[in-house]
Amino acid sequence: MATSKPKIVGLYGVPGSGKTYLKDELKSSLDENQYAFYDGSEILALVTDGSLDSFKQLPEREKSRLREAAIRKIASQCAQSGKIGVVTGHLMFWAEAEAEPTSIDTPADLETYTHIVYLDVSAERVRKQRREHASRKDRADDSVKHIKQHMQREMTKLRELCVTNRIFFTSVQEPRSASDDQPFSLRPAVARLLTEFVAVPAEEIKHVNTARALSQLDEQLRAAHATSTPNIMLVLDADKTLGPHDTGKMFWDTLPNNKDPLNDMFKPTNFGYSDAAFQQAMLYYEQYSPETFLQTCKKVAKTVSLYKEVETLLKKAASCNNVGVVVVTCGLRRVWELVLQRDELTRDIVVIGGGQLDNGYFVSPDVKAAIVQRLQQHYHTHVIAIGDSPLDIKMLQEADESLVVVGAPNLRSRSMEAVLTSEVAAEKLDRGFRQVLLPNNGNKLQVKDLQVGTLAQLHLSTPQHWSLELHNAGDKNAAKILMSATRDATVSGRALQEAHRKIGWYLATQYLPDLIGLESFKMSHVQGGYTAGHRLHNENKTTIIALMRGGEPMAFGVHDAFPQAKFLHASQPSDIKLGHIQGQENIIVVDSVINSGKSIADHVNHIRTFNLPARIVIIAGVVQEQAIQKETGGLTQALLGYGRLSIVALRTSANKYTGRGGTDTGNRLFNTTNLD
């Protein structure tokens, strides 16, 4: 039984636009277990004891009350069934003989509807369809001119109401090729909206959207860098970063008779900069045919220019085999692809950005941050991020180096200075934040510790040392209890194996959900119905590698925590084959003790030869401190090239002693202390 607010979709349009016909088409083609279809007038008849004619004779106040009762009845039924409601409706009635339209929307409509789709068919077709159904007395024989005015007034008002009430709004148009005498159907377009947009559960949108964006990143990186992955990635915002332009505004300015809807939408009192706002932006673009959308993008791209300093940087990056470039924008991907193609800069440049629904994803600040994290953790790269606005802050905070582009005073983000001086951002400024003035106008941001730099000063040479991230549980009381059994000389064999298994489970559950993240899934609730459960992100695309033989018991504990993961034994690096880890997102290498770090390094180096985008995490009971020293450590020196490695340890040790016989961990685990 559904408990959250049901999704109710309004199919709106002037009388004669084909709402009922479309509703019936959808009803016959979509899953009846997922969707419930309603005709507004039919529901009105239900709440008026079946007499629609008597409803028309009622005072306007009573009509409004009954309309509210009707939409609430629909919402109640959908809440009970868990179905998505699809309702035909009107915003206003307006006969040509009347000076002004009569609005029939109610507060209950604005509280109930979650999505509204407007049928933007030609006025000529509406007039023709009305004449074909002349028996409908409620349909005035209005002129084409008046029908156009009615539609324009209704759509304008709906946009205003929807944005201020956070209701998703879009319109669907008949194909350009359709003539007034040629039948056509809006069913494919609306069915796609219902199945690919509306039907995605709210709690899954962020995860699904980020996964799609990262999948596109992976696909483009494979094409751009098929043989080897760069170890430095430049990640750049587009609008007002690559050049002094707001291409979103330019897009709407290019279209005839269109006001830019994005400014109102992004206001804090409306959608703000929420995920819903970026979804709504997709719906605004979806109102246009793919041909119109592409042609408008081309017109915009022709007038866009890059900053000279940015163009020089991109050309320099293209000449370096170890450097890759990702452009990630909340704006229009297609525009910036066209700009880079025109300037012959697209070779090996990945562009991730927004667009229409067929783009598959939207770009939010969280997506930008996730892209940086993936490049760091899965592709093992050093990331230099460049952006200009508060939408880039999360991306800049995640990066290894960060540059804030400061444009001319009339172009720069008005709120960026305030955001950078906030407490949260200030904590991150020690990561190497710098500001870059483009063009060199001298008007820098007045932010303490935000030094002025240039793009030409960026070092694009290969990093000299791996980035090791240690997560040490040694100071935690739970860890002190768990490590006691491992240091007790009287504990060995199965008892010690069980102690290691518990340590593996503890370290896995204590650290990996934060390092790798979680994903939700639907499961049966003990009290009936369903609820959300959680597991490791991409748990079914995780491989646990037990380094034999000392790492096996602890690895079993990790497997207890993540039962959907694959499990692999490795006595030597060559035991790990491409087929074992291909397509995997997370690789967890487990050993009981890291002494010099050479064994771990050999296995990691071997895994890296497959050039796979996978995050590697090491779990160990004890890690020798010397092994992980930044420049002189044995592990650091034995790792080849550049990469990033997360190490989770129960404790670290300054003791360089290597166990033998009765003190060797493997021998103690398996009662073979007599062998050494």
BELSULKA-V83406 format. One record per backbone hydrogen bond with DSSP energy under -1.0 kcal/mol. NH is the residue of the N-H (numbers start at 1). CO is the residue of the C=O. If there is no record, write none. Layout:
BEGIN
nh: [NH/NH]
co: [CO/CO]
END
This chain:
BEGIN
nh: [9/10/11/12/17/22/23/24/25/26/27/28/30/34/35/36/38/43/44/45/46/47/49/50/51/55/56/58/63/64/65/66/67/68/69/70/71/72/73/74/75/76/77/78/79/80/81/82/84/85/86/87/88/89/93/98/102/104/110/111/112/113/114/115/116/117/118/119/120/120/121/126/127/128/129/130/131/132/136/137/139/142/147/148/149/150/151/152/153/154/155/156/157/158/159/160/161/162/163/164/165/167/168/170/172/178/182/190/191/192/193/194/195/196/197/198/199/204/208/209/210/211/212/213/214/215/216/217/218/219/220/221/222/223/224/225/232/233/234/235/236/237/240/241/242/245/250/251/252/253/254/255/265/266/267/270/271/272/278/279/280/281/282/283/284/285/286/288/293/294/295/296/297/298/299/300/301/302/303/304/307/311/312/313/314/315/316/317/318/319/320/323/324/326/327/328/329/333/336/337/338/339/340/341/342/343/344/345/349/350/352/354/359/360/368/369/370/371/372/373/374/375/376/377/378/379/381/382/384/385/386/387/392/393/396/397/398/399/400/401/403/404/405/406/411/412/419/420/421/422/426/427/428/431/432/433/434/435/436/438/441/444/447/450/451/453/458/467/469/471/473/476/480/481/482/483/487/491/493/495/497/498/499/500/501/502/503/504/505/506/507/508/509/510/511/515/516/519/521/523/525/528/531/533/535/537/539/541/542/543/544/545/546/547/548/551/552/555/556/557/558/559/560/561/562/565/566/568/570/575/576/580/582/584/585/586/587/588/589/590/591/594/601/602/603/604/605/606/607/608/609/610/611/614/615/617/618/619/620/622/623/624/625/629/633/635/636/637/638/639/645/646/647/648/649/650/651/653/663/668/669/670/672/675]
co: [85/115/87/117/14/18/19/20/21/22/23/24/26/31/31/84/86/39/40/41/42/43/46/45/48/51/52/55/59/60/61/62/63/64/65/66/67/68/69/70/71/72/73/74/75/76/77/78/34/7/36/9/38/11/102/95/93/91/106/107/108/109/8/8/168/10/170/12/118/172/119/122/123/124/125/126/127/128/133/135/136/140/143/144/145/146/147/148/149/150/151/152/153/154/155/156/157/158/159/160/161/162/114/116/118/175/179/186/187/188/189/190/191/192/193/193/194/201/204/205/206/207/208/209/210/211/212/213/214/215/216/217/218/219/220/221/322/382/324/384/326/386/243/238/238/243/246/247/248/249/250/251/261/262/264/267/265/267/274/275/276/277/278/279/280/281/282/285/289/290/291/292/293/294/295/296/297/298/300/301/242/307/308/309/310/311/312/313/314/315/317/320/232/234/350/236/352/354/332/333/334/335/336/337/338/339/341/340/346/325/327/331/356/357/364/365/366/367/368/369/370/371/372/373/374/374/375/231/233/401/235/403/389/390/392/393/394/395/383/383/385/434/387/436/408/408/415/416/417/419/422/423/425/428/429/429/402/451/404/406/439/442/445/447/449/435/455/643/645/647/649/473/476/477/478/479/483/488/668/492/493/494/495/496/497/498/499/500/501/502/503/504/505/506/507/511/512/535/533/531/529/525/523/521/519/517/536/538/539/586/566/588/568/590/570/547/549/551/552/553/554/555/556/557/558/562/542/544/546/572/573/577/578/581/541/541/615/543/617/545/619/622/597/598/599/600/601/602/603/604/605/607/608/612/585/587/646/589/648/592/651/594/653/626/629/627/627/633/634/635/467/616/469/618/471/620/621/623/660/664/665/666/667/672]
END
